Amino acid sequence: MSGHSKWSQIKYKKANTDAKRGRAFTKLVKEIAVAARFGGGDPDGNPRLRTAMEKAKEVNMPHDNIKRAIMKGTGELPGVTYEEIMYEGYGPSGVAMMIETLTDNKNRTVPEIRHAMAKHGGSLGETGCVSWLFDKKGYILVNKSKVSEDSVMSAALDAGAEDMKNDPEEENFEIITAPEDFNNVKAALEKANIPVESAEITMLPKNYVVLDGKAAEQMIRLMDALEDHDDVQNVYANFDIPDEAAEKAVK
């Protein structure tokens, strides 16, 4: 399991429970509210809000929930003010980790994140300790079984994508964009009737730490623990785990 593609698929499989779905709603409500607070309530003029709304629709969040979250963000309804904080640290075997949070109480969040890290072989570090190991990029997955490589490459590169990867061991094409070109590339794929499996602005590792055995199991448990935390929006990490170890996480 290397990079974002496999982990994204495993997260999708693990999310098919009511508890996971409810937690996804909680995280998305926060993201929608914050996006609306900083960029306004009109998704046409607010790419971050538009992306959050699309993700909410993918998990079948009711329209009223989305509308209320936007109104709380714009101040039309009373709501909690969330602070965006990125924590950095290390997982098992020195894996670099960036933990993106939205919290209304960082005095609660910090010790809980620190405890989860320590419990599963990791530790929090100072700001800037690992961020240099990641690049902020747009990341789009397209299932290989549904389209030809040439059609995807043509649409993506013409719209400004930086790169497209076709790993023979992966079931998706991986498209990389600059953050500012993400929405244009995604729109171009959709216009060409190319179905997008997932699309996000993310932090892509520049290199990977290979894990197996106990370290691999610890890493998977740590990722699960962090992503199950209500204040954690995203976790980025530069690990590479064998498929057989990764598959244990969904059983």
Secondary structure as GFF3:
##gff-version 3
##sequence-region A 1 251
A	DSSP	alpha_helix	3	14	.	.	.	ID=ss1
A	DSSP	alpha_helix	18	39	.	.	.	ID=ss2
A	DSSP	three_ten_helix	43	45	.	.	.	ID=ss3
A	DSSP	alpha_helix	47	58	.	.	.	ID=ss4
A	DSSP	alpha_helix	63	74	.	.	.	ID=ss5
A	DSSP	beta_strand	83	90	.	.	.	ID=ss6
A	DSSP	three_ten_helix	92	94	.	.	.	ID=ss7
A	DSSP	beta_strand	96	103	.	.	.	ID=ss8
A	DSSP	alpha_helix	106	119	.	.	.	ID=ss9
A	DSSP	beta_strand	123	124	.	.	.	ID=ss10
A	DSSP	three_ten_helix	131	133	.	.	.	ID=ss11
A	DSSP	beta_strand	134	143	.	.	.	ID=ss12
A	DSSP	alpha_helix	149	158	.	.	.	ID=ss13
A	DSSP	beta_strand	163	165	.	.	.	ID=ss14
A	DSSP	beta_strand	172	177	.	.	.	ID=ss15
A	DSSP	three_ten_helix	179	181	.	.	.	ID=ss16
A	DSSP	alpha_helix	182	191	.	.	.	ID=ss17
A	DSSP	beta_strand	198	205	.	.	.	ID=ss18
A	DSSP	beta_strand	209	210	.	.	.	ID=ss19
A	DSSP	alpha_helix	213	227	.	.	.	ID=ss20
A	DSSP	beta_strand	232	237	.	.	.	ID=ss21
A	DSSP	beta_strand	239	240	.	.	.	ID=ss22
A	DSSP	alpha_helix	243	247	.	.	.	ID=ss23
A	DSSP	three_ten_helix	248	250	.	.	.	ID=ss24
###
